[in-house]
C-alpha cells in the first residue's frame, strides 16, 4: 500500500500558486482539505518524525504548523534537501539532524 499524498497549495507573496504534493508517510489517509484536516495531517507527520522535527525546538507535542523544521524534513524525505536550515531559535538542522 502506498503512503497517502497530501496536496497543498504553495504561496508566493501571499498569492496562491501551483499546487504541489507532499508524501507524509502516514498510515491513515487524509480525509479532506480543510485547515483542520491539514493541521491534523501535519501533526501526524510531526509525531511520526518527532526527533527530527520537534526535538530541536524543545517541543513536547506536535504543533500542526508547517514551518522550518517540518518543511525541511519533508523536503529531505522527498530527495529535495534544503541543506542547513537555521531555525528561529538559532539551532541549525540539516535533513533532520542538528549540526554545528
Secondary structure, 3 states (H helix, E strand, C coil): CCCCEEEEEEEECCEEEEEEEEECCCCCCCCCCCHHHHHHHHHHHHHHCHHHHCHHHCCCCCCCCCCHHHHHHHHHHCCCCCCEEECCCCCEEECCEEEC
